Amino acid sequence: MTSERTQLSTQLLALASMHCRAGAPRLGADELAGHLVHLPGWTQDGARLAKTFAFPEYHATIAFVNALAWIAHRENHHPDLSVHYARCVVTFATHDAGGVTLNDVICAAKAERLFA
């Protein structure tokens, strides 16, 4: 495992322990930038957060996708997924808010914890 997969920051773990709430407002640029510091590899892609997760083979990719789908269902906040043989591109955005909210940051942190 890489250090990215084994060492999660305290702030990332704190975000990952939170739960999504309906009606979350869009984050301002400074607030979003502050959260991105704690989300390794995540970038702002327009009005959404995005990251590509790499895996050694297809079944590991699908296991991640299935586990992430369960988390998304539980949080009632669903990502867009682009699934490939050895990678999965995950994007989060809150369409009702017109951009990235704390819910997206929380779910990105949960994806990081899952990947680790």
DSSP file (Angstrom, degrees, kcal/mol; ACC not computed):
  #  RESIDUE AA STRUCTURE BP1 BP2  ACC     N-H-->O    O-->H-N    N-H-->O    O-->H-N    TCO  KAPPA ALPHA  PHI   PSI    X-CA   Y-CA   Z-CA
    1    1 A M              0   0    0      0, 0.0     2,-0.1     0, 0.0   115,-0.0   0.000 360.0 360.0 360.0 145.7    0.0    0.0    0.0
    2    2 A T     >  -     0   0    0      1,-0.1     4,-1.0     4,-0.0     3,-0.4  -0.399 360.0-109.3 -81.4 164.6    1.1    3.5   -0.7
    3    3 A S  H  > S+     0   0    0      1,-0.2     4,-2.4     2,-0.2     3,-0.4   0.848 120.0  60.6 -63.2 -31.8    1.4    6.1    2.0
    4    4 A E  H  4 S+     0   0    0      1,-0.2    -1,-0.2     2,-0.2   112,-0.1   0.876 107.1  46.0 -60.1 -36.7   -1.6    7.9    0.5
    5    5 A R  H  4 S+     0   0    0     -3,-0.4    -1,-0.2     1,-0.2    -2,-0.2   0.689 120.0  37.8 -80.8 -17.7   -3.6    4.7    1.2
    6    6 A T  H  < S+     0   0    0     -4,-1.0     2,-0.7    -3,-0.4    -2,-0.2   0.674 106.5  60.8-109.8 -19.4   -2.4    4.2    4.7
    7    7 A Q     <  +     0   0    0     -4,-2.4     2,-0.4    -5,-0.2    -1,-0.2  -0.895  59.0 178.3-117.7 106.4   -2.1    7.6    6.3
    8    8 A L        -     0   0    0     -2,-0.7    -3,-0.0    -3,-0.1    -4,-0.0  -0.867  29.9-116.3-105.3 137.8   -5.3    9.6    6.5
    9    9 A S     >  -     0   0    0     -2,-0.4     4,-2.4    29,-0.2     5,-0.2  -0.262  20.2-117.5 -69.3 157.6   -5.3   13.1    8.1
   10   10 A T  H  > S+     0   0    0      1,-0.2     4,-2.2     2,-0.2     5,-0.1   0.889 117.0  52.3 -59.9 -40.6   -7.2   13.8   11.3
   11   11 A Q  H  > S+     0   0    0      2,-0.2     4,-2.4     1,-0.2    -1,-0.2   0.900 108.2  50.4 -65.4 -40.5   -9.3   16.4    9.3
   12   12 A L  H  > S+     0   0    0      1,-0.2     4,-2.6     2,-0.2    -2,-0.2   0.923 111.3  48.4 -63.3 -43.4  -10.1   13.8    6.6
   13   13 A L  H  X S+     0   0    0     -4,-2.4     4,-1.2     2,-0.2    -1,-0.2   0.876 109.9  52.5 -64.6 -36.6  -11.2   11.3    9.2
   14   14 A A  H  < S+     0   0    0     -4,-2.2     4,-0.4     2,-0.2     3,-0.4   0.924 111.5  46.2 -63.9 -43.9  -13.3   14.0   10.9
   15   15 A L  H >< S+     0   0    0     -4,-2.4     3,-1.4     1,-0.2    -2,-0.2   0.917 109.9  54.4 -62.7 -43.2  -15.0   14.8    7.6
   16   16 A A  H 3< S+     0   0    0     -4,-2.6    -1,-0.2     1,-0.3    -2,-0.2   0.728 103.3  56.8 -65.7 -21.8  -15.6   11.1    6.9
   17   17 A S  T 3< S+     0   0    0     -4,-1.2    -1,-0.3    -3,-0.4    -2,-0.2   0.581  93.1  89.5 -85.5  -9.0  -17.3   10.7   10.2
   18   18 A M  S <  S-     0   0    0     -3,-1.4     2,-0.3    -4,-0.4    92,-0.0  -0.316  70.7-133.0 -80.9 169.0  -19.9   13.3    9.4
   19   19 A H        -     0   0    0     -2,-0.1    -2,-0.1    56,-0.0    56,-0.1  -0.935  22.3-102.9-125.3 149.7  -23.2   12.7    7.6
   20   20 A C        -     0   0    0     -2,-0.3     2,-0.4    83,-0.1    57,-0.0  -0.324  32.3-157.2 -68.2 149.0  -24.8   14.5    4.7
   21   21 A R    >   -     0   0    0     -2,-0.0     3,-0.9    55,-0.0    82,-0.2  -0.988  21.8-108.8-130.1 139.8  -27.7   17.0    5.3
   22   22 A A  T 3  S+     0   0    0     -2,-0.4     0, 0.0     1,-0.2     0, 0.0  -0.310  99.1  25.7 -62.8 146.3  -30.4   18.1    3.0
   23   23 A G  T 3  S+     0   0    0      1,-0.2    -1,-0.2     0, 0.0     0, 0.0   0.679  76.2 171.6  77.2  19.5  -30.2   21.7    1.7
   24   24 A A    <   -     0   0    0     -3,-0.9    -1,-0.2     1,-0.1     2,-0.1  -0.406  30.6-124.7 -63.2 134.1  -26.5   22.1    2.2
   25   25 A P        -     0   0    0      0, 0.0    77,-0.6     0, 0.0     2,-0.1  -0.410  29.8 -91.4 -78.9 157.0  -25.3   25.5    0.6
   26   26 A R  B     -A  101   0A   0     71,-0.2    75,-0.3    75,-0.2     2,-0.2  -0.405  46.1-116.1 -64.1 140.2  -22.6   25.7   -2.0
   27   27 A L        -     0   0    0     73,-3.4    73,-0.2    -2,-0.1    -1,-0.1  -0.525  24.3-118.1 -78.7 144.9  -19.2   26.3   -0.5
   28   28 A G     >  -     0   0    0     -2,-0.2     4,-2.6     1,-0.1     5,-0.2  -0.354  32.4-103.1 -73.0 163.9  -17.3   29.5   -1.2
   29   29 A A  H  > S+     0   0    0      1,-0.2     4,-2.4     2,-0.2     5,-0.2   0.891 120.4  47.2 -59.1 -43.8  -14.0   29.2   -3.0
   30   30 A D  H  > S+     0   0    0      2,-0.2     4,-2.0     1,-0.2    -1,-0.2   0.904 112.8  48.5 -67.2 -41.3  -11.8   29.7    0.1
   31   31 A E  H  > S+     0   0    0      2,-0.2     4,-1.6     1,-0.2    -2,-0.2   0.916 113.0  48.0 -65.6 -42.4  -13.8   27.2    2.1
   32   32 A L  H  X S+     0   0    0     -4,-2.6     4,-2.5     1,-0.2    -2,-0.2   0.922 110.0  52.2 -63.4 -43.9  -13.6   24.6   -0.7
   33   33 A A  H  X S+     0   0    0     -4,-2.4     4,-1.1     1,-0.2    -1,-0.2   0.881 106.7  54.7 -59.7 -38.2   -9.8   25.2   -1.0
   34   34 A G  H  < S+     0   0    0     -4,-2.0     4,-0.3     1,-0.2    -1,-0.2   0.867 110.8  44.7 -63.2 -37.3   -9.4   24.6    2.7
   35   35 A H  H >< S+     0   0    0     -4,-1.6     3,-1.7    -3,-0.2     4,-0.3   0.875 104.7  61.9 -74.2 -37.9  -11.2   21.3    2.4
   36   36 A L  H >< S+     0   0    0     -4,-2.5     3,-1.3     1,-0.3     6,-0.2   0.785  90.9  68.6 -61.5 -26.9   -9.2   20.2   -0.7
   37   37 A V  T 3< S+     0   0    0     -4,-1.1    -1,-0.3     1,-0.3    -2,-0.2   0.822 104.0  44.1 -57.9 -30.9   -6.0   20.4    1.3
   38   38 A H  T <  S+     0   0    0     -3,-1.7    -1,-0.3    -4,-0.3   -29,-0.2   0.362  99.8  75.6 -98.2   3.4   -7.2   17.4    3.3
   39   39 A L  S X  S-     0   0    0     -3,-1.3     3,-1.7    -4,-0.3    -1,-0.2  -0.803  79.0-145.0-117.7  87.9   -8.5   15.4    0.3
   40   40 A P  T 3  S+     0   0    0      0, 0.0     3,-0.1     0, 0.0    -3,-0.1  -0.278  79.3   3.2 -60.2 128.0   -5.4   14.0   -1.5
   41   41 A G  T 3  S+     0   0    0      1,-0.3    11,-0.3    -5,-0.1     2,-0.3   0.291  96.5 126.2  84.1 -10.5   -5.8   13.8   -5.2
   42   42 A W    <   -     0   0    0     -3,-1.7     2,-0.3    -6,-0.2    -1,-0.3  -0.609  37.1-174.9 -81.0 140.4   -9.2   15.4   -5.3
   43   43 A T  E     -B   50   0B   0      7,-2.3     7,-2.3    -2,-0.3     2,-0.6  -0.923  31.9-109.7-131.2 158.0   -9.5   18.5   -7.6
   44   44 A Q  E     -B   49   0B   0     -2,-0.3     2,-0.6     5,-0.2     5,-0.2  -0.807  31.8-172.9 -85.3 122.8  -12.2   21.0   -8.4
   45   45 A D        -     0   0    0      3,-3.3     2,-0.5    -2,-0.6     3,-0.4  -0.826  60.3 -64.4-118.4  87.8  -13.4   20.2  -11.9
   46   46 A G  S    S-     0   0    0     -2,-0.6     0, 0.0     1,-0.2     0, 0.0  -0.580 120.6  -9.8  68.1-121.2  -15.8   23.1  -12.7
   47   47 A A  S    S+     0   0    0     -2,-0.5     2,-0.3    52,-0.1    47,-0.3  -0.073 129.4  62.4-100.6  32.2  -18.7   22.8  -10.3
   48   48 A R  S    S-     0   0    0     -3,-0.4    -3,-3.3    45,-0.1     2,-0.4  -0.969  76.7-114.9-149.7 164.2  -17.7   19.4   -8.9
   49   49 A L  E     -BC  44  92B   0     43,-2.9    43,-2.1    -2,-0.3     2,-0.3  -0.817  37.6-176.0 -97.5 143.2  -15.0   17.5   -7.1
   50   50 A A  E     +BC  43  91B   0     -7,-2.3    -7,-2.3    -2,-0.4     2,-0.3  -0.996  14.8 165.5-144.4 147.0  -13.2   14.7   -9.0
   51   51 A K  E     - C   0  90B   0     39,-1.9    39,-3.0    -2,-0.3     2,-0.6  -0.961  26.3-138.2-155.9 144.0  -10.7   12.0   -8.4
   52   52 A T  E     - C   0  89B   0     -2,-0.3     2,-0.5   -11,-0.3    37,-0.2  -0.927  18.8-157.7-102.5 123.5   -9.5    8.9  -10.3
   53   53 A F  E     - C   0  88B   0     35,-2.8    35,-2.2    -2,-0.6     2,-0.3  -0.878   8.9-149.3-100.8 130.6   -8.9    5.9   -8.1
   54   54 A A  E     - C   0  87B   0     -2,-0.5    33,-0.3    33,-0.2    32,-0.0  -0.800  14.7-175.8-105.0 143.9   -6.5    3.2   -9.5
   55   55 A F        -     0   0    0     31,-2.8     3,-0.1    -2,-0.3     6,-0.0  -0.902  34.7-120.0-134.2 159.5   -6.7   -0.5   -8.8
   56   56 A P  S    S-     0   0    0      0, 0.0     2,-0.3     0, 0.0    30,-0.1   0.782  89.9  -5.8 -73.9 -25.8   -4.6   -3.5   -9.7
   57   57 A E  S  > S-     0   0    0      1,-0.1     4,-1.6    28,-0.1     3,-0.5  -0.965  78.5 -88.2-161.0 173.8   -7.4   -5.3  -11.5
   58   58 A Y  H  > S+     0   0    0     -2,-0.3     4,-2.6     1,-0.2     5,-0.2   0.883 116.6  54.6 -59.3 -46.8  -11.1   -5.3  -12.4
   59   59 A H  H  > S+     0   0    0      1,-0.2     4,-2.0     2,-0.2    -1,-0.2   0.847 107.8  51.5 -64.2 -30.6  -12.6   -7.1   -9.4
   60   60 A A  H  > S+     0   0    0     -3,-0.5     4,-2.0     2,-0.2    -1,-0.2   0.884 109.7  50.7 -68.7 -38.0  -10.9   -4.6   -7.1
   61   61 A T  H  X S+     0   0    0     -4,-1.6     4,-2.4    24,-0.4    -2,-0.2   0.942 112.2  46.1 -61.7 -47.8  -12.4   -1.7   -9.0
   62   62 A I  H  X S+     0   0    0     -4,-2.6     4,-2.7     1,-0.2     5,-0.2   0.858 108.9  55.0 -66.8 -35.7  -15.8   -3.3   -8.9
   63   63 A A  H  X S+     0   0    0     -4,-2.0     4,-2.3    -5,-0.2    -1,-0.2   0.921 110.2  47.0 -62.2 -42.9  -15.5   -4.0   -5.1
   64   64 A F  H  X S+     0   0    0     -4,-2.0     4,-2.9     2,-0.2     5,-0.2   0.935 112.1  50.3 -62.1 -47.0  -14.7   -0.3   -4.6
   65   65 A V  H  X S+     0   0    0     -4,-2.4     4,-2.4     1,-0.2    -2,-0.2   0.918 111.7  47.7 -59.5 -45.0  -17.6    0.8   -6.7
   66   66 A N  H  X S+     0   0    0     -4,-2.7     4,-1.7     2,-0.2    -1,-0.2   0.908 113.7  46.6 -64.5 -41.8  -20.0   -1.5   -4.9
   67   67 A A  H  X S+     0   0    0     -4,-2.3     4,-2.1     2,-0.2    -2,-0.2   0.905 113.1  49.4 -67.0 -40.5  -18.8   -0.3   -1.5
   68   68 A L  H  X S+     0   0    0     -4,-2.9     4,-2.8     1,-0.2    -2,-0.2   0.878 107.7  54.7 -65.6 -37.1  -19.0    3.3   -2.6
   69   69 A A  H  X S+     0   0    0     -4,-2.4     4,-2.3    -5,-0.2    -1,-0.2   0.890 107.3  50.6 -62.0 -39.0  -22.5    2.8   -3.9
   70   70 A W  H  X S+     0   0    0     -4,-1.7     4,-2.3     2,-0.2    -2,-0.2   0.923 111.7  47.3 -64.8 -44.2  -23.6    1.4   -0.5
   71   71 A I  H  X S+     0   0    0     -4,-2.1     4,-2.3     2,-0.2    -2,-0.2   0.931 112.0  50.3 -61.4 -46.0  -22.1    4.5    1.3
   72   72 A A  H  X>S+     0   0    0     -4,-2.8     5,-1.9     1,-0.2     4,-1.2   0.896 110.4  49.7 -61.0 -41.4  -23.8    6.8   -1.2
   73   73 A H  H  <5S+     0   0    0     -4,-2.3     3,-0.3     1,-0.2    -1,-0.2   0.925 111.1  49.3 -63.0 -44.4  -27.1    5.1   -0.7
   74   74 A R  H  <5S+     0   0    0     -4,-2.3    -2,-0.2     1,-0.2    -1,-0.2   0.867 117.5  40.3 -63.9 -36.6  -26.7    5.4    3.1
   75   75 A E  H  <5S-     0   0    0     -4,-2.3    -1,-0.2     2,-0.2    -2,-0.2   0.580 102.5-132.4 -86.5 -10.5  -25.9    9.1    2.8
   76   76 A N  T  <5S+     0   0    0     -4,-1.2     2,-0.3    -3,-0.3    -3,-0.2   0.897  74.6 112.4  54.6  43.1  -28.5    9.8    0.1
   77   77 A H      < -     0   0    0     -5,-1.9    -2,-0.2    -6,-0.2    -1,-0.2  -0.892  52.6-161.9-146.7 110.0  -25.8   11.6   -1.9
   78   78 A H        -     0   0    0     -2,-0.3    15,-0.3    15,-0.1     2,-0.1  -0.789   5.1-146.5-110.5 133.9  -24.7    9.9   -5.1
   79   79 A P        -     0   0    0      0, 0.0     2,-0.5     0, 0.0    13,-0.2  -0.406  22.9-114.0 -84.6 165.6  -21.6   10.4   -7.2
   80   80 A D  E     -D   91   0B   0     11,-2.6    11,-2.3    -2,-0.1     2,-0.4  -0.883  39.4-160.9 -91.6 134.6  -21.2   10.1  -10.9
   81   81 A L  E     -D   90   0B   0     -2,-0.5     2,-0.5     9,-0.2     9,-0.2  -0.952  21.6-166.6-123.2 137.7  -18.9    7.2  -11.6
   82   82 A S  E     -D   89   0B   0      7,-2.1     7,-2.6    -2,-0.4     2,-0.4  -0.949  22.9-160.4-119.7 106.6  -16.9    6.3  -14.7
   83   83 A V  E     +D   88   0B   0     -2,-0.5     2,-0.2     5,-0.2     5,-0.2  -0.761  16.9 165.9-100.6 129.7  -15.9    2.7  -14.2
   84   84 A H        -     0   0    0      3,-2.7     3,-0.4    -2,-0.4   -23,-0.0  -0.725  51.5 -84.9-130.1 178.3  -13.0    1.1  -16.1
   85   85 A Y  S    S+     0   0    0     -2,-0.2   -24,-0.4     1,-0.2   -23,-0.2   0.926 121.4   6.3 -54.7 -53.2  -10.9   -2.1  -15.8
   86   86 A A  S    S+     0   0    0    -25,-0.1   -31,-2.8   -26,-0.1     2,-0.3   0.037 127.2  47.7-125.0  25.6   -8.3   -0.8  -13.3
   87   87 A R  E     -C   54   0B   0     -3,-0.4    -3,-2.7   -33,-0.3     2,-0.4  -0.991  53.5-156.6-160.0 157.8   -9.7    2.7  -12.4
   88   88 A C  E     -CD  53  83B   0    -35,-2.2   -35,-2.8    -2,-0.3     2,-0.6  -0.977  12.7-148.3-139.8 124.9  -12.8    4.5  -11.3
   89   89 A V  E     -CD  52  82B   0     -7,-2.6    -7,-2.1    -2,-0.4     2,-0.5  -0.844  19.2-165.9 -93.7 122.7  -13.4    8.2  -11.8
   90   90 A V  E     -CD  51  81B   0    -39,-3.0   -39,-1.9    -2,-0.6     2,-0.4  -0.926   8.1-179.4-112.9 129.2  -15.5    9.6   -9.0
   91   91 A T  E     -CD  50  80B   0    -11,-2.3   -11,-2.6    -2,-0.5     2,-0.4  -0.995   5.8-167.6-129.8 137.8  -17.2   13.0   -9.2
   92   92 A F  E     +C   49   0B   0    -43,-2.1   -43,-2.9    -2,-0.4     2,-0.3  -0.971  18.0 149.7-121.9 138.4  -19.4   14.7   -6.6
   93   93 A A        -     0   0    0     -2,-0.4     2,-0.8   -15,-0.3     7,-0.2  -0.959  41.5-128.5-157.1 153.4  -21.5   17.8   -7.0
   94   94 A T  B >>> -E   99   0C   0      5,-2.8     5,-1.6    -2,-0.3     4,-1.0  -0.882  20.1-168.5-107.8 101.0  -24.8   19.0   -5.5
   95   95 A H  G >45S+     0   0    0     -2,-0.8     3,-0.6     1,-0.3    -1,-0.2   0.864  84.2  56.5 -59.7 -39.8  -26.9   19.9   -8.5
   96   96 A D  G 345S+     0   0    0      1,-0.2    -1,-0.3    -3,-0.1    -2,-0.0   0.813 112.0  43.2 -62.7 -29.6  -29.6   21.7   -6.3
   97   97 A A  G <45S-     0   0    0     -3,-0.9    -1,-0.2     2,-0.3   -71,-0.2   0.566 109.7-123.5 -92.3 -10.4  -26.9   24.0   -5.0
   98   98 A G  T <<5S+     0   0    0     -4,-1.0     2,-0.3    -3,-0.6    -3,-0.2   0.788  78.7   7.1  75.0  27.3  -25.2   24.5   -8.3
   99   99 A G  B   <S-E   94   0C   0     -5,-1.6    -5,-2.8   -50,-0.0     2,-0.4  -0.974 106.7 -15.7 166.7-151.3  -21.8   23.3   -7.2
  100  100 A V        +     0   0    0     -2,-0.3   -73,-3.4   -73,-0.2     2,-0.2  -0.706  54.0 178.1 -91.7 131.6  -19.8   21.8   -4.4
  101  101 A T  B >>  -A   26   0A   0     -2,-0.4     4,-1.6   -75,-0.3     3,-0.5  -0.668  49.2 -93.3-118.7 176.4  -21.3   21.6   -0.9
  102  102 A L  H 3> S+     0   0    0    -77,-0.6     4,-2.9     1,-0.2     5,-0.2   0.841 123.8  64.2 -59.8 -32.5  -20.1   20.2    2.4
  103  103 A N  H 3> S+     0   0    0      1,-0.2     4,-2.3     2,-0.2    -1,-0.2   0.894 102.1  48.6 -58.0 -40.0  -22.0   17.0    1.5
  104  104 A D  H <> S+     0   0    0     -3,-0.5     4,-2.3     2,-0.2    -1,-0.2   0.901 111.9  48.5 -67.0 -40.8  -19.7   16.5   -1.5
  105  105 A V  H  X S+     0   0    0     -4,-1.6     4,-2.3     2,-0.2    -2,-0.2   0.913 111.0  51.0 -64.7 -43.5  -16.6   17.0    0.7
  106  106 A I  H  X S+     0   0    0     -4,-2.9     4,-2.1     1,-0.2    -2,-0.2   0.932 112.4  45.9 -59.1 -47.1  -18.0   14.6    3.3
  107  107 A C  H  X S+     0   0    0     -4,-2.3     4,-2.2     2,-0.2    -1,-0.2   0.854 109.9  53.7 -69.1 -33.9  -18.6   11.9    0.6
  108  108 A A  H  X S+     0   0    0     -4,-2.3     4,-2.2     2,-0.2    -1,-0.2   0.910 109.6  49.3 -63.4 -40.9  -15.2   12.5   -0.9
  109  109 A A  H  X S+     0   0    0     -4,-2.3     4,-2.5     2,-0.2    -2,-0.2   0.889 109.3  51.6 -64.9 -39.2  -13.7   11.9    2.5
  110  110 A K  H  X S+     0   0    0     -4,-2.1     4,-2.3     2,-0.2    -1,-0.2   0.885 108.6  51.4 -64.7 -37.9  -15.7    8.7    2.9
  111  111 A A  H  X S+     0   0    0     -4,-2.2     4,-2.5     2,-0.2    -2,-0.2   0.905 109.8  50.4 -64.1 -41.3  -14.4    7.6   -0.5
  112  112 A E  H  X S+     0   0    0     -4,-2.2     4,-2.2     2,-0.2    -2,-0.2   0.927 110.4  48.6 -61.2 -45.9  -10.8    8.2    0.7
  113  113 A R  H  < S+     0   0    0     -4,-2.5    -2,-0.2     1,-0.2    -1,-0.2   0.903 111.9  50.1 -62.3 -40.8  -11.4    6.3    3.9
  114  114 A L  H  < S+     0   0    0     -4,-2.3    -2,-0.2     1,-0.2    -1,-0.2   0.926 110.8  48.7 -61.5 -46.0  -12.9    3.4    1.9
  115  115 A F  H  <        0   0    0     -4,-2.5    -2,-0.2     1,-0.3    -1,-0.2   0.853 360.0 360.0 -64.2 -35.9   -9.9    3.4   -0.5
  116  116 A A     <        0   0    0     -4,-2.2    -1,-0.3    -5,-0.2    -2,-0.2   0.501 360.0 360.0 -66.6 360.0   -7.4    3.4    2.3
